[in-house]
Amino acid sequence: MRNALKKVLLVCAVVLLAAAHAPNVYAQARIDITRGRVEPMPIAIPLFPGNTEELKQMGKDVSEVIAKDLERSGLFRPIDQKAFLQDLTSLDVQPRFADWRTLAAQALVQGSVDMQPNGQIRIAFRLWDVFGGQQMEGKGYGTDSGNWRRVAHMIADLIYSTITGESGYFDTRVVYIAESGPAINRVKRLAIMDQDGANHRYLTDGSALVLTPRFSPSGPEITYLSYFRNVPRVYMFNIDTGRQEVLGDFPGLQYAPRFSPDGNAVAFAASLNGNSDVYTMDLRSRKMVRLTDNPAIDTSPSFSPKGDQITFASDRGGAQQIYVMNADGSNQQRISFGAGKARYGTPVWSPRGDLIAFTRYGTDGNFYIGVMKPDGSGERTLAQGFLVEGPTWSPNGRVLMYDAQAPNGGKVRLFSIDLSGYNQREILTPQDASDPAWSPLSP
Amino acid sequence: MKLRFLSVIAVAVLLAACAKKPVETAATAVSAPPPAAAPAPPRGPAPDSLEYFNTVVGNMVNFAYDKYDLDAAAQTKLRGQAAWLKQYPARTLTVEGHCDERGTREYNLGLGDRRANAVRTFLIAEGVPTARIKTISYGKERPICVSSDETCYGRNRRGTSVVQ
């Protein structure tokens, strides 16, 4: 279904006006997100006008979703619509840039929602650099009216990428574990939602304990651990069809699965007789390869984005630390060397390749989310709490999501935080939530 | 504490004595009444019952933080479990490995697996046939105690022998 939508969008997407001017013309409406904490850019996002009540409502909803996406990124500050001096009644009305400049708006999003003769709607927008008075981007999307929300996320992504120079992450989903019931008999269900919490639904019924879901980078699939019939096994779950399939039924524990970057293999940990090692399995041939052979607990493998290396956790040095090896298991090197009794787990390679995110604990009673370079240098702490763990990367490698558990069996919730260490946000979920996994940008 | 320790030994000795009776007859008599000669306590569960195993023999051993080795108390209890299992050879066992919450979910799954296998290996060394013992790790997913303090953590770091 998403593929079909993609085709529709591709066919109908038209660049409204080529950005005929050199990029330095609108040099002011730029954000350099590599600089750490940045002052959010004031941006004006008026309602997208429509010529029927239904289209007006949709236009209002679309502009709201765009504004909320951009605001949550911490990089933009949508200006209160009540302050606007000009009513942009259609996409062809020329903005009076002097009016928008008095609001200190640096960027302006002008939009429209129309009904087309074929019954589809068309949502279009122009992104203006207010100070330069130039259009930076413009695009229209024809689609079924039910897809308006997704189009709004795609527009937010295009605005984000035009202004920051980085790809966006708003047209994405998050799969996670919804938790309910008492801590000593927790019910855990696989659940999925858009990154902003919309379109929430449960994928499993809670009859089997499920843990650690991860998205495929290449299709509508999730791999996760399920205790179906009280046997912990790695499963694949197709989100579109609901079809579930066990990765392989061999004796012992299999856990901690994660897809390879091309989606054709899964790396995981397996224990035959109480000795956990890292393996990969090719999803087509079902051929299993053992990558580590060590009496320690080797677990939590995560591929580099090129697929040539794997980071994993092991307690072979006495306490759990992070290691990096080649994808064939050769050249295993320890990269984490924290002070004291620091333990490091759940290493996750950034989609950009430049960093590995991790959970650290064992020193002062707190848990930390941090990042380090793949050679172990440049370690930084981003978030801390009584029990925070399990970071997952936004597909552009700029934001991390993780879960945080309160003491004494208290609430478990999802949070996101920028790589800068700023802009921490709670991700609202209907129930307690853990083990988040961010999808790639939707195809 | 010491008293409980001694009583566990006493039970183990009694069980070991029982185990000298011909095993062949016991194999076909799962639900048969306990041997009349057994000096069972005046009240309490029948020696062949799950309740007896869980409460008198003891179905749980505990571990130190991030460890899976069996201390003397755990070994004594497991000898009791092995003796009981040899006495009732139709019984099978699943050893559950559990952890406290002070670790990542995935590492704790591996640690729980090691703990369960430490118990299994010990029971096999004590003469329980390999085929009768399965293991499962629950990591930190099934605590029996939810306070975030060491007393509770110590209880949650456990290997539980679930007899079928």
Interface residues (C-beta under 8 A of the other chain):
Chain A: P182 A183 I184 N185 R186 K188 L209 L211 T212 L225 N230 V231 P232 G252 L253 Y255 A256 A269 S271 N273 G274 N275 S276 I297 T299 S300 A313 D315 A319 Q320 R343 G345 T346 T359 Y361 G362 F386 L387 E389 G390 Q405 P407 N408 G409 S434 D435
Chain B: D66 E101 R102 G103 T104 R105 E106 Y107 L109 G110 L111 D113 R114 A116 N117 A118 R120 T121 T135 I136 S137 Y138 E141 R142 P143 I144 C145 V146 S147 S148
